[in-house]
Amino acid sequence: MIVARGLDGRLASGMGLAIGAAFGEGIYAFLAFLGFSTLLSEIPWVLTASKGIAVPMLCVPGIHFLRWSPSIPEMEAPGDIKKGFILGFAIAILNPTFLATWSAAVAILFSSELIDFEPYLAFPFAAASVFGIVTWFLILLRLVRRIASVKGAGMGWLVATVKAMGLFLLLAAAWFAWQFFGS
């Protein structure tokens, strides 16, 4: 939706949508990190299991991104940043699959053994998640605005970038599979 709004020239609505969705996801990121650090990180087999869970959780979006091709749906009349924010927040907060997504992301982070999992880190993790999501989508909207004016070559660049992300996710999945089966 954000990309479609950007291509449609509705940048304020797209920014509001991105910021609202980021705050909704930030709540789920907080809950996932807090739950994982409080309940699961002390159980010995969870590290090994999280590596196994990471494999399909990275493969599915990786394959999806590799197969992705752009399609721009018809959008409603232009809205402002406030309406976009409310819509983005509602979409994210009313979608409990984001809790599963963030739980998987936290499990992947845990399995990488890069940080200590302490409950007090849940808020900074959620805040960093919100910041990262907003930053990503604001950069994406600026790129989409430029791509929309170029169309052909720019759209090819966008498709190549999405496919590269898919390849990166599949490589990460392979690394976690190697870690899982090598343990």
Backbone as ProteinMPNN parsed JSONL, in Angstrom:
{"seq_chain_A": "MIVARGLDGRLASGMGLAIGAAFGEGIYAFLAFLGFSTLLSEIPWVLTASKGIAVPMLCVPGIHFLRWSPSIPEMEAPGDIKKGFILGFAIAILNPTFLATWSAAVAILFSSELIDFEPYLAFPFAAASVFGIVTWFLILLRLVRRIASVKGAGMGWLVATVKAMGLFLLLAAAWFAWQFFGS", "coords_chain_A": {"N_chain_A": [[0.823, -1.193, 0.0], [1.955, 1.206, 0.743], [3.965, 1.619, -1.171], [2.365, 1.721, -3.452], [0.893, 4.032, -2.919], [2.958, 5.872, -2.949], [3.784, 5.694, -5.64], [1.526, 6.672, -6.739], [1.72, 9.291, -6.165], [0.935, 10.172, -3.675], [2.339, 11.034, -1.237], [2.242, 12.055, 1.438], [0.107, 10.645, 2.588], [1.143, 8.063, 2.287], [3.411, 8.287, 3.952], [2.171, 8.712, 6.429], [0.796, 6.285, 6.663], [2.985, 4.515, 6.812], [4.242, 5.375, 9.21], [2.206, 5.008, 11.118], [1.779, 2.207, 10.886], [4.293, 1.357, 11.704], [4.338, 2.077, 14.419], [2.298, 0.423, 15.384], [3.444, -2.093, 14.824], [5.662, -1.81, 16.447], [4.636, -2.117, 19.008], [4.011, -4.845, 18.979], [6.604, -5.83, 18.559], [7.816, -5.109, 20.958], [6.299, -6.669, 22.801], [6.919, -9.259, 21.874], [9.738, -9.399, 22.248], [9.914, -8.945, 25.017], [8.431, -11.109, 26.019], [9.943, -13.248, 25.014], [12.49, -12.793, 26.149], [11.862, -12.934, 28.841], [10.534, -15.384, 29.272], [11.472, -17.487, 27.557], [14.24, -17.487, 26.921], [15.861, -18.692, 28.803], [15.586, -21.403, 28.642], [17.249, -24.271, 27.734], [17.059, -25.73, 25.175], [15.815, -23.965, 23.492], [17.432, -22.217, 22.007], [18.576, -23.855, 20.004], [16.202, -24.741, 18.784], [15.201, -22.287, 17.895], [16.944, -21.684, 15.861], [16.24, -23.612, 13.996], [13.601, -22.824, 13.492], [14.057, -20.387, 12.333], [14.837, -20.952, 9.732], [12.566, -21.714, 7.906], [11.129, -19.347, 8.334], [12.678, -17.412, 7.157], [12.999, -18.407, 4.609], [10.427, -18.415, 3.393], [9.572, -15.585, 3.012], [11.814, -14.951, 1.48], [11.635, -16.535, -0.869], [9.207, -15.541, -1.78], [9.924, -12.843, -2.321], [11.819, -13.269, -4.333], [10.19, -14.128, -6.372], [8.568, -11.983, -6.841], [6.737, -9.5, -8.622], [5.987, -6.259, -9.84], [2.803, -4.809, -9.176], [0.404, -2.429, -9.432], [-2.179, -1.416, -7.589], [-5.443, 0.111, -7.964], [-5.98, 3.084, -6.223], [-7.65, 4.769, -3.482], [-9.139, 8.076, -3.194], [-6.848, 10.815, -2.636], [-5.453, 11.055, 0.673], [-4.675, 12.536, 3.868], [-1.761, 12.858, 6.041], [-2.542, 12.209, 8.65], [-4.85, 10.585, 8.363], [-3.662, 8.504, 6.973], [-1.866, 7.615, 8.959], [-3.639, 6.667, 10.955], [-4.906, 4.594, 9.535], [-2.666, 2.95, 8.925], [-1.768, 2.278, 11.538], [-4.042, 0.946, 12.504], [-4.2, -1.227, 10.716], [-1.846, -2.613, 11.368], [-2.025, -3.072, 14.207], [-4.37, -4.498, 14.468], [-3.755, -6.846, 13.329], [-2.878, -9.77, 14.309], [-0.945, -11.475, 13.363], [1.386, -10.12, 13.175], [2.494, -10.316, 15.697], [3.357, -12.937, 15.667], [5.194, -12.719, 13.574], [7.065, -10.881, 14.652], [7.813, -12.355, 16.852], [9.112, -14.446, 15.588], [11.184, -12.977, 14.416], [12.525, -12.107, 16.715], [13.252, -14.588, 17.719], [15.037, -15.367, 15.722], [16.997, -13.404, 16.059], [17.777, -14.065, 18.671], [18.788, -16.628, 18.201], [21.047, -16.006, 16.776], [22.827, -15.233, 18.65], [23.895, -12.715, 19.19], [23.287, -10.681, 21.003], [22.64, -10.105, 24.52], [19.759, -11.369, 26.099], [17.672, -9.624, 27.845], [14.955, -8.549, 29.86], [14.77, -5.712, 30.183], [15.686, -4.709, 27.816], [13.638, -4.77, 26.015], [12.061, -2.453, 25.458], [13.967, -0.604, 24.23], [14.519, -2.215, 21.997], [12.008, -2.333, 20.721], [11.656, 0.405, 20.178], [13.823, 0.866, 18.46], [13.012, -0.786, 16.412], [10.667, 0.502, 15.503], [11.832, 2.92, 14.652], [13.528, 1.918, 12.628], [11.655, 0.793, 10.834], [10.124, 3.053, 10.089], [12.157, 4.665, 8.989], [13.031, 3.011, 6.863], [10.679, 2.913, 5.242], [10.293, 5.636, 4.664], [12.576, 6.22, 3.192], [12.117, 4.424, 1.125], [9.749, 5.525, 0.063], [10.744, 7.953, -0.96], [12.466, 6.958, -2.918], [10.615, 5.613, -4.52], [9.118, 7.771, -5.439], [10.976, 8.973, -7.11], [11.405, 6.862, -8.881], [8.875, 6.597, -9.985], [8.784, 8.748, -11.677], [10.581, 8.009, -13.574], [9.853, 5.504, -14.434], [10.222, 2.918, -16.47], [13.2, 2.038, -16.394], [13.684, 2.633, -13.721], [11.736, 1.123, -12.408], [12.634, -1.395, -13.02], [14.953, -1.414, -11.494], [13.838, -1.346, -8.927], [12.517, -3.83, -8.859], [14.756, -5.521, -9.122], [16.065, -4.919, -6.725], [14.248, -5.871, -4.789], [14.298, -8.581, -5.442], [16.979, -9.119, -4.869], [16.917, -8.784, -2.101], [15.341, -10.978, -1.483], [17.112, -13.043, -2.21], [19.142, -12.563, -0.332], [17.733, -13.157, 2.047], [17.299, -15.894, 1.654], [19.934, -16.822, 1.683], [20.599, -16.189, 4.326], [18.82, -17.938, 5.573], [19.936, -20.358, 4.778], [22.345, -20.228, 6.203], [21.373, -20.35, 8.862], [20.215, -22.869, 8.718], [22.482, -24.438, 8.382], [23.674, -23.907, 10.859], [21.718, -25.019, 12.532], [21.568, -27.778, 11.793], [24.181, -28.402, 12.134], [24.554, -28.28, 14.843]], "CA_chain_A": [[0.0, 0.0, 0.0], [2.827, 2.371, 0.834], [4.585, 1.789, -2.486], [1.323, 2.149, -4.385], [0.593, 5.446, -2.653], [4.093, 6.65, -3.439], [3.716, 5.728, -7.099], [0.353, 7.472, -7.071], [2.01, 10.674, -5.798], [0.296, 10.472, -2.395], [3.44, 10.82, -0.302], [1.838, 12.316, 2.821], [-0.694, 9.501, 3.01], [2.075, 6.945, 2.414], [4.22, 8.493, 5.152], [1.298, 8.453, 7.578], [0.577, 4.841, 6.7], [4.223, 3.894, 7.286], [4.474, 5.71, 10.615], [1.176, 4.317, 11.897], [2.083, 0.773, 10.894], [5.507, 1.158, 12.5], [3.978, 2.118, 15.836], [1.576, -0.813, 15.675], [4.415, -3.183, 14.86], [6.528, -1.596, 17.602], [3.984, -2.734, 20.168], [4.222, -6.286, 18.863], [8.033, -6.088, 18.752], [8.027, -5.016, 22.413], [5.716, -7.849, 23.446], [7.679, -10.453, 21.484], [11.042, -9.375, 22.907], [9.7, -9.102, 26.452], [8.041, -12.495, 26.266], [11.065, -14.146, 24.729], [13.568, -12.603, 27.124], [11.383, -13.297, 30.164], [10.072, -16.764, 29.395], [12.053, -18.535, 26.734], [15.687, -17.468, 26.708], [16.562, -19.507, 29.806], [15.366, -22.83, 28.365], [18.415, -24.63, 26.908], [16.803, -26.19, 23.815], [15.181, -22.906, 22.707], [18.408, -21.681, 21.052], [18.628, -24.78, 18.869], [14.907, -24.703, 18.106], [15.033, -21.004, 17.21], [17.697, -21.768, 14.6], [15.406, -24.391, 13.085], [12.441, -22.007, 13.133], [14.532, -19.291, 11.486], [14.989, -21.388, 8.336], [11.371, -21.446, 7.088], [10.701, -17.96, 8.482], [13.452, -16.624, 6.199], [12.787, -18.959, 3.256], [9.129, -18.035, 2.819], [9.632, -14.269, 2.357], [12.875, -14.952, 0.47], [11.065, -17.072, -2.109], [8.197, -14.571, -2.227], [10.609, -11.69, -2.91], [12.439, -13.674, -5.594], [9.142, -14.303, -7.377], [7.757, -10.765, -6.863], [6.717, -8.581, -9.754], [5.15, -5.137, -9.411], [1.447, -4.565, -9.637], [-0.035, -1.234, -8.732], [-3.641, -1.396, -7.558], [-6.12, 1.417, -7.937], [-6.054, 3.596, -4.862], [-8.735, 5.713, -3.222], [-8.79, 9.501, -3.307], [-5.741, 11.173, -1.74], [-5.724, 11.367, 2.074], [-3.567, 13.24, 4.493], [-0.859, 12.054, 6.867], [-3.271, 11.731, 9.824], [-5.67, 9.446, 7.935], [-2.728, 7.418, 6.684], [-1.369, 7.104, 10.239], [-4.698, 5.878, 11.592], [-5.065, 3.371, 8.751], [-1.482, 2.11, 9.13], [-1.784, 1.75, 12.898], [-5.139, -0.024, 12.604], [-3.832, -2.44, 9.977], [-0.812, -3.339, 12.113], [-2.429, -3.493, 15.546], [-5.457, -5.472, 14.354], [-3.239, -8.017, 12.645], [-2.068, -10.491, 15.296], [0.17, -12.201, 12.75], [2.612, -9.365, 13.438], [3.108, -10.865, 16.906], [4.097, -14.121, 15.221], [6.328, -12.253, 12.781], [8.07, -10.319, 15.551], [8.338, -13.462, 17.663], [10.093, -15.127, 14.737], [12.349, -12.099, 14.293], [13.239, -12.167, 17.993], [13.866, -15.919, 17.782], [16.193, -15.328, 14.824], [18.015, -12.607, 16.753], [18.257, -14.884, 19.785], [19.592, -17.744, 17.681], [22.323, -15.497, 16.287], [23.649, -15.057, 19.847], [24.589, -11.433, 19.079], [23.033, -9.841, 22.167], [22.047, -10.728, 25.701], [18.322, -11.169, 26.146], [17.222, -9.156, 29.151], [13.668, -7.863, 29.701], [14.888, -4.262, 30.092], [16.022, -4.344, 26.437], [12.443, -4.851, 25.16], [11.659, -1.13, 24.975], [14.888, -0.117, 23.19], [14.34, -3.047, 20.802], [10.79, -1.873, 20.053], [11.899, 1.758, 19.662], [14.699, 0.719, 17.297], [12.19, -1.379, 15.356], [9.832, 1.58, 14.96], [12.723, 3.823, 13.924], [13.958, 1.236, 11.415], [10.526, 0.662, 9.91], [9.815, 4.382, 9.561], [13.266, 5.075, 8.12], [12.966, 2.199, 5.651], [9.58, 3.309, 4.378], [10.497, 6.993, 4.169], [13.555, 6.102, 2.104], [11.422, 3.757, 0.024], [8.843, 6.49, -0.582], [11.544, 8.889, -1.764], [12.914, 6.221, -4.107], [9.447, 5.356, -5.361], [8.78, 9.028, -6.093], [11.917, 9.13, -8.233], [11.16, 5.779, -9.835], [7.613, 6.876, -10.681], [9.026, 9.7, -12.766], [11.41, 7.355, -14.584], [9.079, 4.309, -14.789], [10.87, 1.717, -16.991], [14.484, 1.661, -15.784], [13.536, 2.708, -12.275], [10.946, -0.015, -11.957], [13.539, -2.544, -13.099], [15.834, -1.32, -10.335], [13.05, -1.74, -7.767], [12.335, -5.286, -8.939], [16.057, -6.136, -8.831], [16.333, -4.741, -5.302], [13.391, -6.806, -4.057], [14.819, -9.926, -5.69], [18.231, -9.223, -4.113], [16.529, -9.005, -0.711], [14.92, -12.371, -1.408], [18.321, -13.862, -2.219], [19.779, -12.369, 0.971], [16.982, -13.924, 3.043], [17.563, -17.321, 1.435], [21.291, -17.084, 2.173], [20.508, -16.196, 5.788], [18.154, -19.191, 5.928], [20.936, -21.428, 4.617], [23.275, -20.13, 7.323], [20.698, -20.878, 10.047], [20.07, -24.322, 8.526], [23.796, -25.0, 8.683], [23.814, -23.822, 12.319], [20.763, -25.941, 13.159], [21.94, -29.167, 11.561], [25.543, -28.59, 12.612], [24.581, -28.265, 16.316]], "C_chain_A": [[0.868, 1.258, 0.0], [3.471, 2.659, -0.518], [3.55, 2.29, -3.489], [0.97, 3.613, -4.169], [1.73, 6.339, -3.129], [4.073, 6.784, -4.944], [2.558, 6.597, -7.578], [0.561, 8.949, -6.729], [1.406, 11.103, -4.48], [1.296, 10.23, -1.264], [3.041, 11.043, 1.148], [1.029, 11.15, 3.374], [0.193, 8.268, 3.196], [2.949, 7.066, 3.646], [3.398, 8.22, 6.407], [1.042, 6.975, 7.752], [1.801, 4.125, 7.26], [4.446, 4.146, 8.769], [3.457, 5.017, 11.513], [1.446, 2.825, 12.005], [3.307, 0.481, 11.753], [5.193, 1.174, 13.994], [3.192, 0.876, 16.25], [2.518, -1.999, 15.77], [5.358, -3.053, 16.051], [5.945, -2.195, 18.867], [4.19, -4.238, 20.137], [5.695, -6.662, 19.048], [8.374, -6.069, 20.241], [7.526, -6.278, 23.111], [6.497, -9.119, 23.121], [9.017, -10.508, 22.203], [10.887, -9.611, 24.399], [9.341, -10.538, 26.787], [9.194, -13.457, 26.061], [12.144, -14.025, 25.788], [13.149, -13.046, 28.518], [11.133, -14.792, 30.292], [10.949, -17.804, 28.708], [13.576, -18.593, 26.706], [16.466, -18.331, 27.699], [16.398, -21.008, 29.573], [16.429, -23.274, 27.368], [18.107, -24.99, 25.456], [16.203, -25.111, 22.928], [16.146, -22.328, 21.669], [18.472, -22.56, 19.805], [17.317, -24.727, 18.076], [14.729, -23.398, 17.33], [15.807, -20.97, 15.899], [16.905, -22.551, 13.558], [14.2, -23.609, 12.603], [12.844, -20.891, 12.175], [14.562, -19.683, 10.008], [13.711, -21.149, 7.525], [10.908, -19.99, 7.177], [11.483, -17.025, 7.559], [13.226, -17.104, 4.763], [11.489, -18.455, 2.628], [9.166, -16.625, 2.235], [10.723, -14.195, 1.291], [12.369, -15.429, -0.875], [10.021, -16.104, -2.672], [8.861, -13.377, -2.915], [11.276, -12.057, -4.229], [11.415, -13.788, -6.716], [8.318, -13.036, -7.598], [7.868, -10.023, -8.189], [5.72, -7.484, -9.408], [3.752, -5.17, -10.005], [0.921, -3.42, -8.794], [-1.558, -1.174, -8.759], [-4.188, 0.026, -7.623], [-6.273, 1.844, -6.486], [-7.211, 4.578, -4.738], [-8.255, 7.153, -3.399], [-7.696, 9.846, -2.299], [-6.205, 11.53, -0.331], [-4.537, 12.096, 2.654], [-2.773, 12.308, 5.404], [-1.586, 11.471, 8.077], [-4.126, 10.509, 9.471], [-4.797, 8.241, 7.614], [-2.193, 6.779, 7.955], [-2.4, 6.198, 10.896], [-4.894, 4.557, 10.857], [-3.883, 2.429, 8.981], [-1.46, 1.484, 10.504], [-2.857, 0.672, 13.043], [-4.795, -1.33, 11.893], [-2.845, -3.265, 10.785], [-1.34, -3.884, 13.43], [-3.555, -4.526, 15.506], [-5.025, -6.749, 13.642], [-2.332, -8.793, 13.593], [-0.944, -11.325, 14.679], [1.476, -11.443, 12.922], [3.286, -9.839, 14.722], [3.911, -12.112, 16.547], [5.337, -13.717, 14.432], [7.434, -11.72, 13.68], [8.632, -11.378, 16.487], [9.387, -14.238, 16.872], [11.353, -14.289, 14.589], [13.188, -12.122, 15.568], [13.925, -13.522, 18.144], [15.107, -15.987, 16.893], [17.325, -14.541, 15.469], [18.616, -13.39, 17.913], [19.181, -15.989, 19.292], [20.937, -17.283, 17.141], [23.323, -15.287, 17.417], [24.457, -13.752, 19.81], [24.414, -10.54, 20.303], [22.543, -10.675, 23.333], [20.562, -10.422, 25.703], [17.894, -10.889, 27.566], [15.918, -8.395, 28.952], [13.777, -6.344, 29.541], [15.259, -3.792, 28.679], [14.81, -4.362, 25.501], [12.041, -3.486, 24.613], [12.645, -0.571, 23.955], [14.773, -0.914, 21.886], [13.12, -2.572, 20.015], [10.995, -0.487, 19.441], [12.792, 1.708, 18.422], [13.935, 0.116, 16.121], [11.32, -0.319, 14.692], [10.684, 2.522, 14.117], [13.156, 3.194, 12.598], [12.855, 1.12, 10.385], [10.202, 2.008, 9.264], [10.903, 4.833, 8.596], [13.23, 4.327, 6.79], [11.875, 2.703, 4.714], [9.71, 4.745, 3.88], [11.524, 7.014, 3.045], [12.891, 5.469, 0.88], [10.483, 4.716, -0.697], [9.599, 7.499, -1.44], [12.036, 8.211, -3.04], [11.761, 5.989, -5.075], [9.042, 6.627, -6.102], [9.7, 9.26, -7.287], [11.669, 8.085, -9.303], [9.896, 6.053, -10.645], [7.823, 7.847, -11.833], [9.839, 9.067, -13.884], [10.693, 6.163, -15.193], [9.974, 3.141, -15.208], [12.125, 1.283, -16.275], [14.385, 1.667, -14.272], [12.772, 1.531, -11.713], [11.784, -1.29, -12.017], [14.492, -2.575, -11.913], [15.107, -1.762, -9.066], [12.85, -3.254, -7.729], [13.639, -5.996, -8.59], [16.398, -6.032, -7.345], [15.515, -5.716, -4.465], [13.906, -8.229, -4.235], [16.145, -10.146, -4.953], [17.941, -9.447, -2.634], [16.07, -10.444, -0.517], [16.114, -13.311, -1.374], [19.051, -13.764, -0.883], [19.061, -13.185, 2.058], [17.211, -15.426, 2.888], [18.97, -17.702, 1.89], [21.326, -17.104, 3.699], [19.846, -17.48, 6.272], [19.121, -20.359, 5.815], [21.938, -21.417, 5.766], [22.653, -20.691, 8.598], [20.472, -22.383, 9.919], [21.381, -25.018, 8.843], [24.05, -24.999, 10.194], [22.931, -24.858, 13.023], [21.214, -27.389, 13.017], [23.365, -29.465, 12.009], [25.65, -28.656, 14.127], [24.506, -29.669, 16.879]], "O_chain_A": [[0.549, 2.247, -0.661], [3.518, 3.809, -0.957], [3.834, 3.186, -4.285], [0.771, 4.353, -5.132], [1.497, 7.43, -3.648], [4.319, 7.866, -5.476], [2.598, 7.175, -8.664], [-0.322, 9.77, -6.975], [1.368, 12.299, -4.189], [1.114, 9.332, -0.442], [3.469, 10.283, 2.017], [1.249, 10.72, 4.506], [0.016, 7.514, 4.153], [3.209, 6.07, 4.321], [3.875, 7.572, 7.338], [1.069, 6.465, 8.873], [1.669, 3.227, 8.091], [4.801, 3.227, 9.506], [3.821, 4.492, 12.566], [1.353, 2.248, 13.088], [3.351, -0.532, 12.451], [5.731, 0.364, 14.748], [3.397, 0.341, 17.34], [2.41, -2.815, 16.685], [5.805, -4.057, 16.606], [6.677, -2.721, 19.705], [4.51, -4.842, 21.161], [5.998, -7.703, 19.632], [9.13, -6.913, 20.723], [8.241, -6.879, 23.912], [6.712, -9.959, 23.995], [9.395, -11.56, 22.718], [11.64, -10.387, 24.987], [9.884, -11.117, 27.728], [9.391, -14.378, 26.853], [12.657, -15.033, 26.273], [13.99, -13.488, 29.302], [11.481, -15.399, 31.305], [11.142, -18.896, 29.242], [14.142, -19.664, 26.485], [17.624, -18.663, 27.444], [17.033, -21.803, 30.265], [16.513, -22.722, 26.271], [18.854, -24.575, 24.57], [16.088, -25.314, 21.719], [15.725, -21.983, 20.565], [18.427, -22.058, 18.682], [17.329, -24.675, 16.846], [14.171, -23.4, 16.233], [15.392, -20.318, 14.942], [16.898, -22.197, 12.379], [13.814, -23.713, 11.439], [12.064, -20.496, 11.309], [14.34, -18.844, 9.135], [13.769, -20.431, 6.526], [10.358, -19.455, 6.214], [10.991, -15.95, 7.217], [13.258, -16.311, 3.822], [11.468, -18.107, 1.447], [8.825, -16.456, 1.064], [10.583, -13.465, 0.31], [12.636, -14.807, -1.903], [9.957, -15.877, -3.88], [8.409, -12.945, -3.976], [11.299, -11.244, -5.153], [11.742, -13.567, -7.882], [7.446, -13.023, -8.467], [8.939, -9.932, -8.789], [4.714, -7.748, -8.75], [3.553, -5.511, -11.171], [0.996, -3.46, -7.566], [-2.161, -0.917, -9.801], [-3.48, 1.0, -7.368], [-6.653, 1.045, -5.63], [-7.689, 5.14, -5.724], [-7.091, 7.395, -3.718], [-7.623, 9.241, -1.23], [-7.213, 12.215, -0.152], [-3.51, 12.253, 1.995], [-3.079, 11.121, 5.52], [-1.283, 10.353, 8.492], [-4.124, 9.516, 10.199], [-5.142, 7.105, 7.939], [-2.074, 5.557, 8.038], [-2.077, 5.097, 11.341], [-5.034, 3.512, 11.492], [-4.082, 1.236, 9.208], [-1.168, 0.296, 10.642], [-2.613, -0.382, 13.63], [-5.068, -2.413, 12.41], [-2.988, -4.483, 10.881], [-1.119, -5.055, 13.739], [-3.677, -5.341, 16.42], [-5.846, -7.629, 13.384], [-1.138, -8.505, 13.675], [-0.082, -11.828, 15.4], [2.553, -12.031, 12.829], [4.51, -9.775, 14.836], [5.011, -12.319, 17.059], [6.406, -14.305, 14.602], [8.604, -12.06, 13.501], [9.798, -11.309, 16.874], [10.419, -14.635, 17.413], [12.463, -14.819, 14.632], [14.417, -12.153, 15.507], [15.05, -13.599, 18.638], [16.111, -16.594, 17.268], [18.481, -14.962, 15.429], [19.83, -13.375, 18.113], [20.225, -16.252, 19.889], [21.873, -18.078, 17.055], [24.524, -15.175, 17.176], [25.569, -13.692, 20.335], [25.289, -9.731, 20.61], [22.089, -11.806, 23.16], [20.156, -9.317, 25.34], [17.769, -11.798, 28.386], [15.783, -7.664, 27.971], [12.965, -5.743, 28.837], [15.158, -2.602, 28.38], [14.93, -4.01, 24.328], [11.715, -3.368, 23.432], [12.216, -0.101, 22.901], [14.912, -0.353, 20.799], [13.182, -2.424, 18.795], [10.559, -0.232, 18.318], [12.549, 2.421, 17.449], [14.184, 0.467, 14.968], [11.245, -0.249, 13.465], [10.306, 2.88, 13.001], [13.151, 3.86, 11.563], [13.089, 1.324, 9.194], [10.026, 2.098, 8.049], [10.606, 5.326, 7.508], [13.377, 4.927, 5.725], [12.12, 2.9, 3.524], [9.273, 5.042, 2.768], [11.363, 7.737, 2.062], [13.08, 5.921, -0.249], [10.424, 4.722, -1.926], [9.144, 7.857, -2.526], [12.025, 8.813, -4.114], [11.907, 6.146, -6.287], [8.663, 6.565, -7.272], [9.252, 9.692, -8.349], [11.716, 8.386, -10.496], [9.847, 5.777, -11.843], [7.125, 7.781, -12.845], [9.795, 9.535, -15.022], [10.911, 5.847, -16.363], [10.452, 2.422, -14.33], [12.119, 0.25, -15.606], [14.945, 0.792, -13.61], [13.122, 1.001, -10.658], [11.654, -2.163, -11.159], [14.8, -3.645, -11.388], [15.677, -2.463, -8.23], [13.001, -3.879, -6.679], [13.627, -6.973, -7.841], [16.962, -6.966, -6.773], [16.039, -6.321, -3.53], [13.945, -8.999, -3.275], [16.402, -11.246, -4.466], [18.642, -10.218, -1.978], [16.378, -11.062, 0.503], [16.132, -14.267, -0.599], [19.526, -14.772, -0.36], [19.708, -13.826, 2.886], [17.305, -16.147, 3.882], [19.173, -18.792, 2.426], [22.006, -17.939, 4.295], [20.268, -18.051, 7.277], [19.123, -21.251, 6.664], [22.338, -22.476, 6.25], [23.31, -21.422, 9.339], [20.532, -23.099, 10.919], [21.396, -26.063, 9.494], [24.576, -25.968, 10.742], [23.354, -25.491, 13.99], [21.241, -28.138, 13.994], [23.726, -30.62, 12.237], [26.692, -29.037, 14.66], [24.516, -29.847, 18.097]]}, "name": "protein", "num_of_chains": 1, "seq": "MIVARGLDGRLASGMGLAIGAAFGEGIYAFLAFLGFSTLLSEIPWVLTASKGIAVPMLCVPGIHFLRWSPSIPEMEAPGDIKKGFILGFAIAILNPTFLATWSAAVAILFSSELIDFEPYLAFPFAAASVFGIVTWFLILLRLVRRIASVKGAGMGWLVATVKAMGLFLLLAAAWFAWQFFGS"}
